[in-house]
């Protein structure tokens, strides 16, 4: 299935990332890794994500970059329209059995603070998911990622239980799109 997805407003755009975006994406992810370290979290402190993961995201068509109106990278996320194997073994229960999209590796540029950017990104993701005929978004995050936990609650994601990645429990959420 060809996944479409380009969202823009007067100051931001979300577009599929290409090989020429790897350096910008990696810079943003490194800032996210450092932010989590400074917050005392072990999330993203084990060599994941890395450049190979980013290259795989791009090769698979999962990589999206967020830019401002000057073409400067502001954020990154992977949006996957395939089943996530780790989600098959949830300790809990998903809200639905709908075909879903998965958000992974979302990060924003910590040097170019843009108020409300993460909220804008998640709302843009919802538009992309709807455009591609899906009714559900599933996502997970570390138990101590307060910023993401707050955003999920604010935007109507429902806590469904725990899933495991690389041997560690993660909080799992789902949002049914109207």
N, C-alpha and C positions, 0 to 999 in steps of 0.2 A: 504494500500500500504506500503510495506517495503521500508523505505528510507535508501539508502546507503550513505556513505560519510566518506572517510578517504583520506586526502590529506597530502602528505609529501614532503619535500625537504631535503637537507642535514643538515639543522639546525632547522627545525620546523616541527611539525605535527599537523593536526587537526583530532580529533577523537570524536566519540560519548562519552559523559560523562556518568559516572555511579554513583551510590550512594556513592562510595568511594571518589568521586571528590567534594562533597558538600562543604567541608571546604575550599578547594582551590578556588572554584567558589565564595563562599560567601566573602572570603577575597578580591578577585578582584573586586567584585561588591561594597563592602564597600569603597574601594579606589575610585571607580568611583563616588559614592555618595558624598564622601568628596571632590573630585575634583570639582564636579558641585557646591557644597556649597561654596567652596573657590572662584569660578568664579562668585559668586553672583546670581546663577540661582536657580529657584525653582524646576527644573527638578530633579526627584528622591529624593525629600525632604519630601515626604508624606507617608513614610513607604513602598513604592514600589521602586524597587523590594525588596523582602524579602526571607527568607529561604524557605517559603512555595511555593513561585513562582518557585524557583530553583528546589525544590522537584517535583513540577508539570511538569516543563520542562523535567526533567530526566524521570519521569514516562511516559510522552507522547512521548518520543523519540525525543524531540526537542533540547536537550542540547548538545552543542559541546564545547570542551575544546581545547585550543591551548597550545602546550608544546614545550619547546626547546629540543635539542638533549640529555639533561640530565634528561628529564622527569619532569622538573619544569614548573608549570602552568604560562603561559604568557597572556592568554586572554580567554574570554568566549563570547558566543553568543547563542541565541535561533534561530533556523531556522525551520520555520513552513510551511508545505506543505498543509495547509488548508486555506479556506477563512477566512479573518480577518473581523469579523462583523463591526468593526468601519470603515473599508474601503468602506463599501457599501454606506455610506452617505457622501462621499467626497464633499466638497465645491470646485468645480473645475471639472476636468475630467482626468481620467487615460488615459494613452497612448493606452492601449489595454484591451481587454476582455480575454486575454490568461489565462489559468490556471497559477498561480503564486506561488512563495515562498515569505515568509515574514521574515524579519530579525527583531528581538527584542532583547533588553537587551545586546547589544554589549559593552564590556568593556575590557580594557587592564590593566595589572599590572603596576602601576605607580612607583613602586620601582625598577623594572627591565626594564628600558627604552630601547626599541629596535627600532632603527630608521626604519621607514617604516612598522612597524608591522600592524597597522590598515589597511593600503593599502593592505598588503599581505593577511590579513584575508578576506577582501572584495573580492579580486580576488580568493581566495580559495573557498569562498562561491559560487561565480559564477560557478566554476568547479563542485561543489556538485550539484547545481541546474540543470546545464546542464546534468550531469550524471543521474539525476532523471527525465529527460524528460520535464522540464519546460523551457519556453522561456522568462519568466519575473520575476523580483524581485521587490517587493514593500516594502517600508520602510518609517518610519516617524521619526522625531526628533523634539526636542524643538526649537523654533525660535531663541534661543540664544546659541545653541550648535555649536559654530563656527568651531570646529575641524571636526565634522561630516558634517556640511554644506559644508566645503571646500572639504572633501573627496568625497562627492556625486558629486560635480561639476567636480572635477578632474577625476573621474572615469566614467563620462558620464551618471549619473542619471539625469532625467529631473524632475523639479518641476511641480507638477500636481495640487496642491491646499492644502486645509487644512482638516484634520480629527480631531476628538475629542476623547480624552481618559481622563477618570476621570474628565470630565467637562472642560478640557483645550484644546485649539487649538494646533495642532502640524503640522509642515510642512511635506507634503507627497510627496514622490518621487517614480519614477518607472524607471527601466532600462530594455530595451528589449535586450535579449541576442542573439547574432548572431550565 
